[in-house]
Every structure is written in structure tokens, then in C-alpha cells.
Amino acid sequence: MGKKKQQPSGNLIAQNRKARHEYHIEETFEAGLALAGWEVKSLRAGKAQLTDTYILVRRGEAWLLGSHFTPLSTASTHAIAEPDRTRKLLLHKKEIAKIFSRTQDKGHTCVPLRLYWKKHMVKCELALVTGKQKHDKRETEKRRDWERQKARVMREQR
């Protein structure tokens, strides 16, 4: 058999960079998104934002709230484009139950980390998270700076 195909590096649509800075990530999930046609076209053009977005579980279904998909000017005229509409996440019932039970605990929430293409489908990576304290954020920055300095010294030694 042939080698497994490498995924192209251009499969990322949007990323929630703030989430990795603001939260401790405990567990991640992969969910599909139920989208309209104009939304898929907008995502192909890279017009999506995940800032201040979160996941809500209601009546056994998971929903993506606060995301913004900018409609294209060439999108269809008969469909009314709502850029900030609530979008349904496609998850297994066990995953939804796990997310719901964990988000009921104090200090836990669920946020999307990134949107990406998986073959021809749009996927959303979401995570169960707890908030970081200010000193945790400082510690993360110190560790990142130390890694940068270490890499710089290693390059100079060659």
C-alpha cells in the first residue's frame, strides 16, 4: 500500500488564540458544524472569527454561540445571511453528556479552540477548560521566554 497522505498546512480556518492564554485546557473534542451554504463559502474565503465564542449545551444539543462568519458580497441573494447566528455542533450523545456535566462544575466552561477543514467538512476543536489566575499567565509567559532563550543559545552554539 502507499504512504498516508500528509494533510495540507492550509486546513486551518480560524483560531481562538486567546483561549490558550486565558484557560487551562483539560480535554479536547472534535465536533462537526451544521452550516448553511453561504457560511461554507465564507469559510473557504477565511472570513470567520472565534473571539469571545463559547459552547452552550441545551436540551441535549451543543451550540456554538458568539462566532462571526462574515458573509461574502457574492453570496446568494435569496438566503438571508445572519453572521452571528447560533450554530449547531454535531457531537455524540456521550460527548455532549460529558461536556454538560463538566460545565456544571464551578469554574469549568467549554470554548472552541479552532475551526479547520477535514477533507471537505468543517470541524471545530473544542475544549473543556478552567480559567487561569493572573500568576498562572505570568508563569506561562516566563516559560515561553525561557524556551525562546534556550533555542537562541542552542542556535549560537552550532
ZATOR-452211 format. One record per atom (N, C-alpha, C, O): x, y, z. Coordinates in steps of 0.1 Angstrom, whole numbers, padded with zeros to 4 digits, always signed. Example, Ala and Ser with C-alpha at 12.3 -4.5 7.8 and 13.67 -1.06 7.14 Angstrom:
% residues 2
+0132-0057+0078/+0123-0045+0078/+0132-0033+0078/+0142-0033+0085/+0128-0022+0071/+0137-0011+0071/+0129+0000+0079/+0134+0011+0080/
% end
This chain:
% residues 158
+0008-0012+0000/+0000+0000+0000/+0009+0012+0000/+0021+0012+0004/+0003+0024-0004/+0010+0036-0005/+0011+0043+0009/+0005+0039+0018/+0019+0053+0009/+0021+0061+0021/+0008+0069+0024/+0000+0072+0015/+0006+0072+0037/-0005+0080+0041/-0003+0095+0036/+0008+0100+0038/-0013+0101+0031/-0012+0114+0026/-0010+0124+0037/-0017+0123+0047/-0002+0134+0035/+0000+0144+0045/-0011+0154+0044/-0015+0158+0032/-0016+0159+0055/-0027+0170+0054/-0020+0183+0050/-0009+0186+0055/-0026+0190+0041/-0021+0203+0038/-0021+0213+0050/-0029+0212+0058/-0011+0222+0050/-0010+0231+0062/-0020+0242+0061/-0022+0249+0071/-0027+0243+0050/-0037+0253+0049/-0051+0249+0053/-0061+0255+0048/-0052+0239+0062/-0066+0235+0066/-0072+0243+0077/-0083+0240+0081/-0064+0252+0083/-0069+0260+0094/-0077+0271+0089/-0073+0279+0080/-0089+0273+0095/-0098+0284+0090/-0097+0296+0100/-0094+0307+0096/-0099+0293+0113/-0099+0303+0123/-0094+0297+0136/-0096+0285+0139/-0087+0305+0144/-0082+0300+0157/-0085+0310+0168/-0086+0322+0166/-0088+0304+0180/-0091+0312+0192/-0078+0313+0200/-0076+0305+0209/-0069+0322+0197/-0056+0323+0203/-0057+0327+0218/-0049+0323+0226/-0067+0335+0221/-0069+0340+0234/-0073+0329+0244/-0069+0329+0256/-0079+0318+0239/-0083+0307+0248/-0071+0300+0254/-0072+0297+0266/-0061+0298+0247/-0049+0291+0252/-0042+0300+0262/-0035+0295+0271/-0044+0313+0261/-0037+0322+0271/-0046+0323+0284/-0041+0325+0295/-0059+0323+0282/-0068+0326+0293/-0072+0314+0301/-0076+0315+0313/-0071+0302+0296/-0076+0290+0302/-0065+0278+0303/-0056+0278+0295/-0068+0269+0313/-0060+0256+0313/-0069+0247+0305/-0081+0245+0309/-0064+0240+0295/-0071+0231+0287/-0070+0217+0293/-0059+0212+0296/-0082+0211+0296/-0082+0198+0303/-0085+0187+0293/-0078+0177+0294/-0094+0189+0284/-0098+0178+0275/-0103+0185+0262/-0110+0195+0262/-0100+0179+0250/-0105+0184+0238/-0114+0174+0230/-0113+0162+0232/-0123+0180+0222/-0132+0172+0214/-0132+0177+0200/-0128+0189+0198/-0136+0169+0191/-0138+0173+0177/-0152+0172+0173/-0159+0162+0175/-0158+0183+0168/-0172+0184+0165/-0174+0189+0151/-0166+0197+0146/-0184+0184+0144/-0188+0189+0131/-0197+0201+0133/-0202+0204+0145/-0199+0209+0123/-0208+0221+0123/-0219+0220+0113/-0216+0216+0102/-0231+0223+0117/-0242+0224+0108/-0242+0238+0102/-0245+0247+0109/-0239+0239+0089/-0238+0252+0083/-0247+0254+0071/-0251+0244+0065/-0250+0266+0068/-0257+0270+0055/-0247+0271+0044/-0235+0272+0046/-0252+0272+0032/-0243+0272+0020/-0234+0285+0020/-0222+0284+0017/-0240+0296+0023/-0232+0309+0023/-0221+0309+0034/-0211+0315+0032/-0224+0301+0045/-0214+0301+0055/-0201+0293+0051/-0190+0296+0054/-0204+0282+0043/-0192+0274+0038/-0184+0282+0029/-0172+0282+0029/-0191+0290+0020/-0183+0298+0011/-0175+0309+0018/-0164+0312+0014/-0181+0314+0029/-0174+0324+0037/-0162+0318+0044/-0152+0324+0044/-0163+0306+0048/-0152+0299+0055/-0141+0296+0045/-0129+0297+0048/-0145+0292+0033/-0135+0290+0022/-0126+0302+0020/-0115+0302+0016/-0133+0314+0021/-0126+0327+0019/-0119+0331+0032/-0111+0341+0032/-0120+0323+0043/-0113+0326+0056/-0119+0338+0064/-0112+0345+0071/-0132+0340+0062/-0139+0351+0069/-0146+0346+0082/-0159+0348+0082/-0139+0341+0091/-0145+0336+0104/-0137+0341+0116/-0125+0343+0115/-0144+0344+0127/-0138+0349+0139/-0143+0341+0151/-0155+0338+0152/-0134+0336+0160/-0138+0329+0172/-0136+0336+0185/-0137+0330+0195/-0133+0349+0184/-0131+0356+0197/-0144+0357+0204/-0154+0360+0199/-0143+0356+0217/-0154+0357+0227/-0165+0347+0223/-0177+0350+0224/-0161+0335+0218/-0171+0325+0215/-0171+0314+0225/-0161+0311+0232/-0182+0308+0228/-0183+0297+0238/-0193+0287+0233/-0201+0289+0224/-0194+0275+0240/-0203+0264+0238/-0213+0264+0248/-0211+0265+0260/-0226+0262+0244/-0237+0260+0253/-0244+0247+0250/-0247+0244+0239/-0247+0239+0261/-0254+0227+0259/-0268+0229+0265/-0270+0233+0276/-0278+0227+0256/-0292+0229+0260/-0301+0218+0253/-0300+0216+0241/-0309+0212+0261/-0318+0201+0257/-0311+0190+0249/-0316+0185+0239/-0299+0186+0254/-0292+0175+0248/-0285+0179+0235/-0281+0170+0227/-0284+0191+0232/-0277+0196+0219/-0266+0206+0223/-0268+0214+0232/-0255+0206+0216/-0245+0216+0218/-0245+0227+0207/-0248+0224+0195/-0243+0239+0211/-0245+0251+0203/-0232+0260+0204/-0227+0261+0214/-0228+0265+0192/-0217+0275+0192/-0223+0289+0192/-0230+0293+0182/-0220+0296+0202/-0225+0310+0204/-0214+0320+0202/-0203+0318+0207/-0217+0331+0196/-0207+0343+0196/-0198+0342+0184/-0190+0351+0183/-0198+0332+0175/-0189+0332+0164/-0194+0341+0153/-0206+0344+0152/-0185+0346+0145/-0189+0356+0135/-0183+0351+0122/-0171+0351+0120/-0192+0348+0112/-0189+0344+0098/-0193+0356+0089/-0205+0358+0087/-0184+0363+0084/-0187+0375+0076/-0192+0370+0062/-0185+0363+0055/-0205+0374+0058/-0210+0369+0045/-0203+0376+0034/-0198+0387+0035/-0201+0368+0023/-0195+0374+0011/-0205+0382+0003/-0217+0380+0004/-0200+0392-0004/-0209+0401-0012/-0215+0393-0024/-0226+0396-0029/-0208+0382-0028/-0213+0374-0039/-0222+0362-0035/-0225+0354-0043/-0225+0361-0022/-0233+0350-0017/-0247+0352-0023/-0251+0362-0028/-0255+0341-0021/-0268+0341-0028/-0277+0352-0022/-0276+0356-0011/-0286+0357-0031/-0295+0368-0027/-0307+0364-0020/-0314+0371-0013/-0312+0351-0023/-0324+0346-0017/-0323+0342-0002/-0333+0341+0005/-0311+0339+0002/-0309+0335+0016/-0304+0347+0024/-0296+0355+0020/-0311+0349+0036/-0307+0360+0045/-0296+0356+0053/-0297+0346+0061/-0285+0363+0052/-0272+0359+0059/-0272+0366+0073/-0272+0378+0075/-0272+0357+0084/-0270+0362+0097/-0256+0358+0102/-0253+0347+0105/-0247+0368+0102/-0233+0365+0106/-0231+0360+0120/-0221+0352+0122/-0239+0363+0129/-0237+0360+0143/-0247+0349+0148/-0249+0348+0160/-0253+0342+0139/-0263+0332+0144/-0257+0321+0152/-0245+0318+0151/-0266+0314+0160/-0261+0303+0168/-0261+0291+0159/-0270+0288+0152/-0249+0284+0159/-0247+0272+0150/-0247+0259+0159/-0241+0259+0169/-0253+0249+0153/-0254+0236+0160/-0240+0228+0158/-0235+0228+0147/-0236+0222+0169/-0224+0214+0169/-0228+0199+0168/-0238+0195+0175/-0222+0191+0160/-0225+0177+0159/-0216+0169+0167/-0204+0167+0163/-0221+0163+0178/-0213+0155+0187/-0221+0142+0190/-0233+0142+0188/-0214+0132+0195/-0221+0120+0201/-0227+0124+0214/-0223+0133+0221/-0238+0116+0217/-0246+0119+0229/-0237+0118+0242/-0239+0126+0251/-0228+0108+0242/-0219+0107+0253/-0210+0119+0255/-0207+0123+0266/-0205+0124+0244/-0196+0136+0245/-0204+0148+0250/-0199+0156+0258/-0216+0150+0245/-0225+0161+0249/-0228+0159+0264/-0227+0169+0272/-0231+0147+0269/-0233+0145+0283/-0221+0148+0292/-0222+0154+0302/-0209+0144+0287/-0197+0147+0294/-0194+0162+0295/-0191+0167+0306/-0196+0169+0284/-0194+0184+0284/-0204+0190+0293/-0201+0199+0301/-0217+0186+0293/-0227+0192+0301/-0224+0190+0316/-0225+0200+0324/-0220+0178+0320/-0217+0175+0334/-0205+0183+0339/-0205+0188+0350/-0195+0184+0330/-0183+0191+0334/-0185+0206+0335/-0179+0213+0343/-0194+0212+0326/-0196+0226+0326/-0205+0230+0338/-0206+0242+0341/-0212+0221+0344/-0220+0224+0356/-0211+0226+0368/-0215+0232+0378/-0199+0220+0368/-0189+0222+0379/-0185+0237+0380/-0184+0244+0369/-0182+0242+0392/-0178+0256+0393/-0164+0258+0386/-0155+0250+0388/-0163+0268+0379/-0150+0272+0372/-0147+0265+0359/-0137+0268+0353/-0156+0256+0355/-0154+0250+0342/-0163+0255+0331/-0174+0260+0334/-0158+0256+0319/-0165+0260+0308/-0160+0253+0295/-0150+0245+0296/-0167+0255+0284/-0163+0248+0272/-0162+0259+0261/-0171+0267+0259/-0150+0260+0254/-0147+0270+0244/-0142+0263+0232/-0135+0253+0232/-0144+0270+0220/-0138+0264+0208/-0124+0269+0207/-0121+0281+0210/-0115+0261+0202/-0101+0264+0200/-0098+0268+0186/-0091+0278+0183/-0104+0261+0176/-0101+0264+0162/-0112+0257+0153/-0118+0248+0157/-0113+0263+0141/-0121+0258+0130/-0111+0253+0119/-0102+0260+0116/-0114+0242+0114/-0105+0237+0103/-0112+0227+0094/-0123+0223+0096/-0106+0225+0082/-0111+0216+0072/-0106+0202+0075/-0094+0200+0077/-0115+0192+0074/-0111+0178+0074/-0117+0172+0062/-0129+0169+0062/-0109+0170+0052/-0114+0166+0039/-0123+0177+0034/-0118+0189+0032/-0135+0175+0032/-0144+0185+0027/-0154+0191+0037/-0163+0198+0034/-0152+0186+0050/-0160+0190+0061/-0154+0201+0070/-0141+0201+0072/-0162+0209+0076/-0157+0219+0086/-0158+0212+0100/-0168+0207+0104/-0147+0213+0107/-0147+0207+0121/-0143+0218+0131/-0136+0228+0127/-0148+0217+0143/-0145+0226+0153/-0138+0218+0165/-0144+0208+0170/-0126+0223+0169/-0120+0217+0180/-0124+0225+0192/-0121+0237+0193/-0131+0218+0202/-0135+0224+0214/-0128+0218+0226/-0124+0207+0226/-0128+0226+0237/-0120+0221+0249/-0128+0224+0261/-0135+0235+0263/-0127+0215+0271/-0132+0218+0285/-0121+0225+0292/-0109+0220+0292/-0123+0236+0298/-0113+0244+0303/-0116+0250+0317/-0128+0250+0321/-0106+0254+0324/-0108+0262+0337/-0100+0274+0335/-0090+0275+0328/-0104+0285+0341/-0098+0298+0340/-0084+0298+0347/-0082+0292+0357/-0075+0306+0341/-0062+0308+0347/-0062+0320+0356/-0069+0330+0353/-0054+0319+0367/-0052+0331+0375/-0041+0339+0369/-0034+0335+0360/-0040+0351+0374/-0030+0361+0368/-0016+0355+0370/-0008+0357+0360/-0013+0349+0381/+0001+0343+0383/+0003+0332+0374/+0015+0329+0370/-0007+0324+0370/-0005+0313+0360/-0002+0319+0347/+0007+0313+0340/-0008+0330+0343/-0005+0336+0330/+0010+0341+0329/+0017+0339+0319/+0014+0346+0341/+0028+0351+0342/+0038+0339+0340/+0048+0340+0334/+0035+0328+0347/+0043+0316+0346/+0044+0311+0332/+0055+0307+0328/+0033+0311+0325/+0033+0307+0311/+0042+0315+0303/+0050+0310+0294/+0041+0329+0305/+0050+0338+0297/+0065+0336+0300/+0073+0336+0291/+0068+0333+0313/+0082+0331+0317/+0087+0318+0310/+0098+0318+0305/+0079+0308+0310/+0083+0295+0304/+0085+0297+0289/+0095+0291+0284/+0076+0304+0283/+0078+0307+0268/+0090+0315+0265/+0098+0311+0256/+0093+0325+0273/+0105+0333+0272/+0118+0324+0274/+0127+0326+0266/+0118+0316+0284/+0129+0307+0286/+0131+0297+0275/+0143+0295+0271/+0121+0292+0269/+0122+0283+0257/+0128+0290+0245/+0137+0285+0238/+0124+0303+0243/+0130+0311+0233/+0145+0313+0235/+0153+0312+0226/+0148+0317+0247/+0162+0320+0250/+0171+0307+0248/+0182+0307+0243/+0165+0296+0253/+0172+0283+0252/+0175+0280+0237/+0186+0275+0233/+0165+0282+0229/+0166+0279+0214/+0176+0288+0208/+0184+0284+0199/+0176+0301+0212/+0186+0310+0207/+0200+0306+0210/+0209+0307+0202/+0203+0302+0223/+0216+0298+0227/+0220+0285+0220/+0232+0284+0215/+0211+0276+0218/+0214+0264+0210/+0218+0267+0196/+0227+0260+0190/+0211+0276+0189/+0215+0280+0176/+0229+0287+0175/+0236+0284+0166/+0232+0295+0185/+0245+0302+0185/+0256+0292+0188/+0268+0294+0183/+0254+0281+0195/+0264+0271+0198/+0268+0263+0185/+0279+0257+0185/+0260+0262+0175/+0263+0254+0163/+0273+0260+0155/+0277+0254+0145/
% end
